[in-house]
Amino acid sequence: MTKQERSYAEEEKEFLKDHSYIEDEINGHRLRYVFSGVDHAQTIVFLNGLEIQQMFMRYVETFEVEYSVLMIEYPTDTKSNDEQLFVIYNLLQKLNIDMPIIVGASDGGMQAQLYTRKYKEVRALILMATVTLDSNYLAPDRKRPWLTGALATALKLIPWKVASRILLGKVNTYYQGETEDEMAYGTSFFQMVADDPRSKKKLIHAFRMVGELIHEPLLKTSDFECVRGRILLLQPENDIFSKRDQKTIEALLPAPEVHYMRGSHHGPWVLQDEYISRIKDFLNRLAE
């Protein structure tokens, strides 16, 4: 398949031929996950943005050759980030995952930061296209704490067919630095989301979880001492987050390896090969 021919819907069909979701209940919350790879190997746990776990399918297929990998479809009934992290932690305990490598993208990157602060038992931290809690991105929610909840309520009331068209129109404005073929591939990602009736409930929950971030204490450098020198930060050159927010997270993390990546906020799921290459290099150095 050329890039122009690639589509997320087709890739998901191929992915599901070789990977099956496991349905489970953790702390009374229903969730699904894909757990694959090499038995008893170091585990990589992927924490997704906007609760769209399919963004990590290519990563799972790449890293399961040498690692154990976990891709999670979150429960949609947790009420706080702390509760969601507790579910994730207990899932890892159930699967006997010790000292995972945590990979987080977009708001999944903020979840990865909170997980590291709370549980500490992390081998390495890989963050892509994300910010920290002390960011201008969250400023509107701090000034108007009701804002994200109102957006989630509006999404709940609007028919999904209408809401998904609005979503597609909005996300297509984020591209900067991608080719036309890459943008078409990225659009197929959000079209896959729009075509899945479960997406509405997942996005409502994602908005509520982002809104809950303003209630978290700000992160400190000391929260990441457990992964000092084992942090990879991949920042899009043309992110939706400001340069100030990008510099803030760089200053927060102790001794991170930082790379600026071609493209926009969509890079981690549109330009996966470039991000995967950086991650491979980082993990190879980590294993030395």
N, C-alpha and C positions, 0 to 999 in steps of 0.2 A: 504494500500500500504506500503510495506517495502521501506527502503531507496533505495535499489537496483532497485526497480520497479518504483520509482518516476521519472517523467520527467517533465520539464517545459512546454512542449507542451501540455501534458495531463492536467496539473494543470491550464494552461491558458483556456483550453476548459471548465473545471469545473467552473473556476472563472467567465467566461462570461455567464454562465447559470443564475447567480444571480446578475451580475453587468453589466451595460450598459454604454458605453462611451457616453458622451454628447459632441456634436460638437458645437463650438462657435467661435465667432470672437471678439478679444480684440485688440483695437488700430490698426485695420486693419490687424491683424495677425490671421490666422486660427489655432486652436488647439483643442485637445480633452482631456477630463478628466473624471475620475470616482469620484463622490461625493456621499458618502453614510454614513450610521451610524445613530446616535441618533440626532434627531432634537434639535437645540438650545444647544447642549452640546459643551464642549471645542473641538476645531478643531485641528487635527494633519495634517500638510501639508508635503508631502513627495517630496523631490527634488532628482531626480535620477542622476546616473552617466552614461556617454556615451549616454544619452537620451534613456535609456532602462527602461521605467517606470515599466515593468513587474517584476523587481526585488523586488517590494514592494507589490505584490499581497498577499502574506502570512500575511504581516503586516496589510494591509487593512482588511482582513478577521478576524484577531485577534482583532484589536482595534476598529472596527466599532460596536462592541457589547456595548461599554461604551462611545465611543467618536464619534464625527463627523470626517470623514477622507476625504482627497483630494489627489488623485494620478493624476499627470499631464503628458500628452504627449505633450512636448513643440512644439511650432511652429518652423519651420526650415528656416525661412526667416529673423529672427532678425540678426542684424549686429554687435551687441556688447552685453556684459553681462549686461550692464546698461539697454539697451533696453529690453532684455529678462526679467530682474528683474521687470521692469516697467509693462510689460505684466502680470507677475505673480501677482504683487501687485494689479493691476486693476481687475484681475480675482477674487482675494480675496475680493475686495471691492464690486464687482457685486454680489458675493455669501453671502455678509454680514458676512464675517469671520473677527472677531475682536480678536486681541492678540493671534495669532496661536502659537502652538507648532511646531517649524520647525525641520524636520528631514532631514539630508543630508548625502548621502553616496558617497565616491570617489570624483569625481569633482563636484558632487551635494553638497558635504560638503563645497567646496569652494564657491559655489553659496549661500549656506545657510549663510556663514559668511558675504558675501557681502550684502545679503538681510538684515541681522541684522544691519549692519553698516548703511545702507541707510535709512531704514524705522523704526528701533528702536522698533516698536510696536509688540514685540515678547514676548510670555509668557515664553517659555523655548527653549533651543537650544540643539539638539541631533546630534552629529557628529560621523560618522562611517568611518573608513578606509580612512582618508583624511589628508591633510596637509594644511598649510596656504600659503599665497602668497610669503613669505620670505622663500622659500624652495629650496633645491638642485634639487628637481624634476623639477622645472621650469627654472633652470639655463641654460640648452641648448637653451631654447626659448629666454632667455634674450641675450645670446651671439649671437644667430642666429635667429633674429625675424621672418625671412622668413620660418623657419623650419616647423612649424605646418601647415602653409598655403600650403607649398609644399607637405606635406603628404596628406592634404585634396585634393589637386589637383590630386595627383597620384591616390588616391582612386577613384576619379571621373572618371579617364581615364581607370582604370583597370576594366575588367568585374567583376561583383559582385560575380560570382561563384568562380573566382580565388581569389579575395580579401577576401572572407569569409573563404576560406581554410587557407589562411595566418593568418587571425585573430584567427581561431580555434587552429592552431599550436602554435601561440604566447601565448595565454592566458592559454593554458594547461601547460606551463612551470612555471606558477606562484604558483602552489599548493605546500604547505609545511605544514604538520601537519594534513591534512585531510585523511580520510580513502579512500580505493579504491571506495567504494560505493558513498561516498560523492563527490569524484572527477568525477565519472560518472554522478552524478546528476548535478554537475557544468557544465560539458561538454554539457549536454542537454540544459542548459540555453543558451549557446552561439550557439548551433545548432538551437534553436528556433529563435534566432536573424538571423542566416545565412539563414534560410528558409523563412524569411519575406522580400519580395522585397523592402519594405519601409525602411529597416534598412540602406541601403547604403546612402540614402539622410540624414537620421538622424545622422549617424556617421560622415559624412562629416561636417555637421553643428556642431556636438560636438567637433570635432578637431579644428574647427575655433574658437569656444568659448573658448577652453582651451588656444589656442594661444593668444586670446585677453586678457587673465589674466595678461600678463606682462605689460599691459598698465594701470593697476589699481594701485593707490597709496597703499603702504604697509599698512596692518592693524595694529592698535594699541590696547593695552589693554583697553583703554578708549572707544573704539568702542563697547565694549561688557559689559559696566557697566549696561546697561539696563537688562541684564540677569545674573548678578553676582550671584553666588550661585545656579543658575538654568541651569547649563550646564552639559551635560553628554557627555563624550568623550570615544568612544570604539575603541581601537587600536588593530589591529591584531598583534599577536606575530611575525609573519613572513610576514610582509607587503612588497610590492614592494617599499614602501617609506623607506628611511633610518632611523636609530635610531635617528640621529641628527634632521631630519625633524619631527619625532614624538615628540621629546623633545621641539622643537621650538614651536609647536602649543600648547603643554601643558603649556609652559611658557607664551605664549601670552594671554591665556584665564584667566579671573579672577575667581578664586576658582572653577575650574571644578572638577567634579567627574570623575575619570579616571579608566578605567579597560582595562587590556590587555586580548585579547580574543584568544582562540585557533584558529590555522589555518592561512590562507593567506589572501591576499587582497580580495579574493572571499568570505570571511566569511559572510558578510552581506546578500548575496543572496544564499549561500550554507548551512550555519549553522544558518539559520534564527531563529530557536527555541532558541538557546543560546543567540542571540542578543535580541530577543523579551523579553526573561526573564529578562535581565538587564534593558531594557527599562521599563517594567512593574514595577519593583521594584523602579526605579527612579520616575516614574509618581505617584506611590502610596505615596512616601515620599513627593512629590511636593504637593499632595492634602491634606496633613495633616495640 
